[in-house]
Amino acid sequence: MNNYCNSYDMSLPRLRKRSGLPSCLILIFSIMIFAPAAHALQIPDSHRRIAEITIREILECRFENALQTAELAYAADNKNPIGPVLHLVALGMRDVDFDSTIDAAAFLRSFERARAAVEEYERVNGVSSYSLTLKGFTLGIHASYHLKNGSYFSAASTGLDAIRHMKEAQELDPNNTDVNFFLGLYDYAKADIRKKVKVIFWFPGNKQSGIRQLEEGARSAVLTRIASQLALSDIYLEQRQPQKSRSIIDRLKKELPNSRFVMWSEAKYYENQNMHSEAARAYGRLADSYSKSPHGTFNAIVTRNKQAHQHARAGETEAAINACRQILERNNDRRANSLVRDTQRLFNRLTPR
């Protein structure tokens, strides 16, 4: 990956080059990509089944299904905090996937409900590593919302609290590796965050320590196993270990064949390895997927533009021209004006008069 913490913005997980915010902030925003695993964090059985269903929908980018499942779970048992927390996760990951704040008011309402639900769960059941993990994740999502929108001071308070709760969760249960995703990723990306946001310095650490924590989470986390794997797939590229990245991507493609988060990882892998034909096809699959969603117009243009450039670099001129035409003939998103101009320049270069 080209300069991991400087080359990507808040528009992923999957990590992709857009407006220049650091990729570490993308990944902090995406801390709640859950996936069940054995061992580690102890979760009540009634919570685990809800998590398995909802998480699958989030990872496969079926956000409306995930939101509905979370709502139904909370309606069936309003003493169970996993429904409100997963509802917040689904809203946050939908915004990440579409590179847009789709409904700010709904997100903030969901945050308040999730926080209240976790606090009530602790009041009834006592404080546990599990409850502190949910509390830390909820606050982390809230902090990342403000980071995404450039409100760094607003993010600082809840970000500090999120880290504190996660460290407390691990102190109560050293086998809780779910918090490793947030702590490990921040550990890895700390230097870039300090450079971008000089007033925020949450805790000391270094890249190798962060990688070790993420690797532990990738092996044994209950809720953040796939999040840790996706983070590592990009970090391994920066660390010039592409085979490790490829291994993760191949495994996740089989597990989550419709996940755009995984598709982004694959596209960036091919681009990093200068496999331009393969990268073009990967970006084309992303563009096709985004084109089918009412919220996907902008990202469809972003990925189609990348497809065109990769075809051009591969010497596949006709394919590049066709990708350009799809943008130039269908663009209806004002946010993409600069991309359209870039596409027009590429089109003109490929079709000299």
HELIX and SHEET records of a PDB file:
HELIX    1   1 SER A   23  PHE A   29  1                                   7    
HELIX    2   2 ASP A   45  LEU A   59  1                                  15    
HELIX    3   3 PHE A   63  ALA A   76  1                                  14    
HELIX    4   4 ILE A   82  PHE A   98  1                                  17    
HELIX    5   5 ALA A  104  ASN A  125  1                                  22    
HELIX    6   6 SER A  129  LYS A  148  1                                  20    
HELIX    7   7 TYR A  152  LEU A  172  1                                  21    
HELIX    8   8 ASN A  180  LYS A  196  1                                  17    
HELIX    9   9 LYS A  207  SER A  220  1                                  14    
HELIX   10  10 ARG A  225  GLU A  238  1                                  14    
HELIX   11  11 PRO A  242  GLU A  255  1                                  14    
HELIX   12  12 ARG A  260  ASN A  272  1                                  13    
HELIX   13  13 HIS A  276  SER A  291  1                                  16    
HELIX   14  14 THR A  297  ARG A  313  1                                  17    
HELIX   15  15 THR A  317  ARG A  330  1                                  14    
HELIX   16  16 ARG A  334  ALA A  336  5                                   3    
HELIX   17  17 ASN A  337  LEU A  350  1                                  14    
END                                                                             
